[in-house]
Amino acid sequence: MKARRSVAILAAAGVLLAAGCRRGTPSGALPSGAVQVPSSLLVPTPPLPSGPSPIGMPQSFADLAARTDDAIVFVKTLQERGIAGRQRVVGEGLGTAFVFDPSGLILTNNHVIEGATEIRVTFGSKRELAATVVGRDPPTDIAVLRVEATGLRHVPLGDSEGVRVGDWVVAIGNPFGLAHTVSAGIVSAKGRTNQDVRGLDDSGYYDFLQTDASINPGNSGGPLLDTGGRVVGINTAIRAQANSIGFAVPINMVKELLPRLLKDGKIRRSAIGVVVEAVQADDVGRLGLPSEAGARVRGVVSGGPADRAGLAADDVIVGFAGEPIPTPARLRWMASLAGVGQEVTLRVIRSGRTFDLKLVLHELPEQNGARRGPGLP
């Protein structure tokens, strides 16, 4: 987070395209390639109940902080611009990052290093190294850095799916330039989206952990740790003009992206070619749905995969590649990473009838619109 600004930058790329969308009410007839699903296969399997946490209220976080502190680094960035043949510094930024691999790999937020011409990270109070960008993904606000060092102390990546609301967590970072500040709290909620964090646009991917551990400008890019010292999130955003409401990118989302960022430096995303929204209560009866789960098609991109396969407005997508779709956000995420050119099967409900439909995903065009908002530290 840039210390001289209260508004941070979080860049995003387009995900589901609204331009050129075809709208219309389906007649109830199925597409020519549809395979109707027998009703006996439509009963969802209930999830297994979670077991109790093996760890109760900690008496102190001192051991955890001491064990992980060497892996948390202070990020300083410079932004320069050439004027009349000379370079001039036009901005400086401060943030946090953490070593996740002892070979010199570091994770942080994209908005911490975006636009930087020079990045330096400080270990402890003295050791400072230059860092380079290995890969970054603006739609999730993730960046991977590398320093030329080995044998570094690092923090292991944990399991954000296994974290429960009410579990203890610890945030370590550099708020307002105050290096290695430790704060503790609980996971207040899971699954927060851009509807909950103001200043984010609709084209990013959001599934935030919410915490009441103190997060302030300068904490961006730092780890949110469980009581075992494992990273369960990357501290990213705050709720403006609110106390003790912070948000972290879940680490499981990051782990899905890491192999591609390390290999290609960016994420090449795929898409179905639809605009979707949440199923509302009145849609259940109107569209013959068993529940509010799924993603209702609001528009179809003309000439795209969904259009060619026969999807129409008011179809409800309830499955993707054999996995259930509880929300539009989950559909967008799965479709974006399934792979350009991949054939996938959608499970769709139209006017109370359930059918499977195959289509081939196309590439999602990149969008370079930057997002600015008061909720990003």
N, C-alpha and C positions, 0 to 999 in steps of 0.2 A: 504494500500500500504506500502510496506516495504521501510523505509526511506533510508536504506543503499544500495538499489539497484534501478537502473533505469528501470529494466525489471521486471515486475510482473508476477505472475503465475496465469493462468486461466485454471483450469482443465476442460476437456470435456469428454462426453461419446458418444459412437457411436449411430447413429440414423438410417440411411438407409444403408443397407449392400451392399457392392460392391462385396465381395468375393463370388465366385461360381455363378456369374450372367450368365444367359442365354441371348444371344443376337440373334436378327433375325428380318427380315422384315415381318410384317404380310401380309397375302394374301388378307385381306379385309373381310374374313369370320369371323362371330361373334362366340365367345365361346358358348358352348352348353347351359350354364346357363344364357345367356344374354337375356335381355328384351329390345327390341328396343323402343326408345322414340319417340313419334309423334313430327313432326317438329313444331306443334303449341305450344308445351310446352317449346320450346328452346329459346324464346325471353327473354333476361334478363330484370329484373325490374330496372330502373335507380334509384340511391340513391336519397333521399330527400336532397335538398340543406341545408347547415349549416346556421344557423342564425348568426347575428353579435354578437361579444363578448360584454357583458354588462360592461366590465371594460376597460377603456382607459389607457393612459400612466400614471403610478403612479408618484406622485411627490416625494415619498420617500418609501424605503423599511424598514425603521427603525421600524415601528410597527410590521411588519411581523417578522422581525428578533428577536425582543424582545419577541414576543409571542411564537415562536417556539424554541428558543435557548436552553431552559432547557431540551428539548427532544433529542437534538443532543449530542452524546457521543463520546469520544475519546477512540479508541481501541488500546491496547498494547498487543502484543503477544510475547511469547517465544517459541523457538524450541530447544528441548534438545535431546541429543543422549547419550546412555550409552556406555562408553568406559572403558574396564577393570573393570567392576563392578561399575563404578562411572558415575553419570550424569554430562554432560557438556553442557552448553548453546552454541549452534552453530549458533543461529540466533535470531534477534529481529525484530519486525515489528510494524508499525504504520498505522492506518487507521481511518475510521469514521463509525459510525452506528447511528441508530435512534430508539427510542422507538415508537412502533406503537400500543401497548396495555398496559394500566396502571398496569397490573398484572405482568409486568417484561419481556415482550417479545420484542425482538429487531431484526431489520433487518440490514443486511450488505452484502457485497460481499463474496462469497466463497473464493476468492483468498486472502482476508484479513486475514482469520483465518486458511487457509489450512495448515496442518502440525503442527499446534501449540499444544504444550503440556500444555500451560497455557494461558488463555485469561483474561484480566482485562479491565474493562471499567470505564472511569472517567466522572462523571456528574459535570458540572461546572468546578471549579478549585480545588476542594478539595475531593469530595466524590468519592471513588474508590471501585468498587465491582468486585468480581470474576464472570465470566460468563461461562456457559456451552453451548454446541452445542445441540440444539433441533433437527435440521434437516438441510440438505444442499443438493444442487443440482448443481454439477459442470457444466453440460451442459448449464445452464442459469446463472451461477456465482452468485447464491443466497444462503444465509445462514441465519438461524434463531437462535438467541441466547436467553438465559434466565438468568436473575439475580434474586436473592432472595430478592425481594422488591415489594411492592405494592403501589398503589396510585401515580404512577409516572406520570409526565407530558408527554404527547405523542402528536404525529402529526397524523392527520387522513389521510387515504389512499384515494387518489382522483381518477380521471378518465383520463387515458392517451389517450383514444380514443377521448375524447372531446377536448383535447388540439389541437390547430391549429398552423400551421407554422406561425410564426410572433408573437405569444403570449409571454408575458413576463414570465420569470421564474427566480428563485433564487436558487443558490447552496450554501449550508452551509457545511463546513467540516474543516479538519485539514491539509491543504497542507503543506508539509515539516515540520510537527509538530507544525505549527502555529495554535493553537487551536481556533475553532469557527470563522473561516474566512468566511465572507459573500461576495458573488459576484453575479451579476445580468446580465442577457442577455435575449435572445429570443430563442424560439424553431426555429432552423434554417432549420430543415428537419425532416421527419419521415420515418420509415421503412428502416433504414440503416442496412446493413448486414455485414458479414465477408469480402465481396468484398470491403467494404468501410473502414474497420478497420483492418489494417495489423497485422499479428501475431496470428490471430484466425484460427483454423482449421475448416474443413467442418462438423464436427460431433456435433457442438453445435447448439443452437437455438438463432437466432439474429433477432431483430426487433427494433433496437435502435432509441431513440430520439436523434437528434443531436442538440447541443446548443453552443452558443458562450459565455455563462457564464463561467468564468474562472475555469477550472478543472486541478488540478496538482497532482503529487504524494502525497498521504495522503488523498486526497478527496474520494478515493474509498470507497464505502459503504454508503456515505452520501446521503441525500435526494435532489432531484430536486423538488422544490416547485412551485406551481402556485401562483398567486397573492392573493388567498384566504388562503394560508398557507397549502394547501393539497399536499401530495406527489404524483407527477405524474411520477417520475422515480427514479432509484437508480444510482447515478453517478458511472461509471464503467471504462471507457476507454478514451484515448485521441488519436488524430492523431499525430504520432511522427513527429517531425520537422515541425510542423504547429502551427500557432497561432490561439487561440480562436476556436478550433474545439474539442469539447468533446462529449461523448456519454453516454447515460443513458439507463438502462433496463426499459422498460415501466412498470408502476405499475400494469396495467391490466394483464400482463403476470405473475407477481408475485402473484397477487390475485388468479389466477387459480391454482397455485401450493401450496399456503399456507395451505389449509385444509389437503392435503396429507403429507406435511412436518411436520405439527403439530401432525398428527396421526401416521405416519410411519417413519418419520425421513429421508425419501428419496422418490424418484419418481420411481415407477415401470412403465416402458414405453412399449407401444405396437407398432406394426409395420405392414405395409402391405407386406414388402418384395420386394421392388423395389428401384432402383436408378433413381432419376428423375432430370430433369434440366429444365431451362426456355424455353418457346417456343420462337423461333427466327422468324424474319420477313419472311424468306424464307420457314419456316415450314408451314405458313398459307396456301399458295397455294398448297404446296407439299402434305400436309396431309388433305386438305379439311376442314380447320378450319374457324370459323367465326371471330376470333380475336386472339391476342397473349396471351389471358388469359388461365391459366391452367398449368399443369405440364406434360411435355413430358417424357414418360418412356424411359430411356436409357438402362436399364438392369433389368432383373427379377431374383431374388434369387431362385436358383434351389430348388424345394421342398417346397418353402414358400407359404403363402396364395395366393399371386398374381399368382404364377405359377400354383397352383392347380385350381384357378378360371379361368385361360385362358388368363390373360393379356400378352401382348407381347410388344417388343420394338417398339417404334413409336406410341403406343397408347397414347392418351392425356387425362389425368384425369382432368375433369372440375367441378366435384362435389363430395362431401364426406358427407355422412349421411344427405343429403338434403340441404347442404350449398354449395354455389359456391366456387370454388378454383381459386383465381386470380394468385397465384404464387406457385412455389414448396415449398417455406418456409412455406406458410400457410398450405399446405397439410401435411408436415412433423410434424408441431406442432399439428394439429388436430388429426392425426393418432397416435401420441405418447401418447396422453392423453385420447383416446377413451376407452381404457381398454382391457387388455389381455383377449382373449376368446370372445370378443364382435363381433357379426355379424353386419357388416355395408354394406351400398350400395354405390358403386362408380358409378358416371356418367362418361362415357368414350366416346371419339370420335375416331373412327378408319376408316381411308380412307373416311372421310366425313359422316359416319353413326354414329349416337348417340345411345347409349344403356346403360342400367343400369345393374350392375353386383354385386352380393352379395359375400362376403367373410368373413372369421373369422380371426380376428387379432391374431398374435402370439406375444410372448414376445420379446422385443428387448434386446439382450445381452448387458451387461454393458461393457464399455471399460474404461481403467484407464490411458489413455495417457494424460500426462500434457502438456499444451501449454505454451510456453514462447515467449514473443514478446514485442517489444518496445512500443506498443500502449496501454498498460494496466497500469493505475496508481495505 
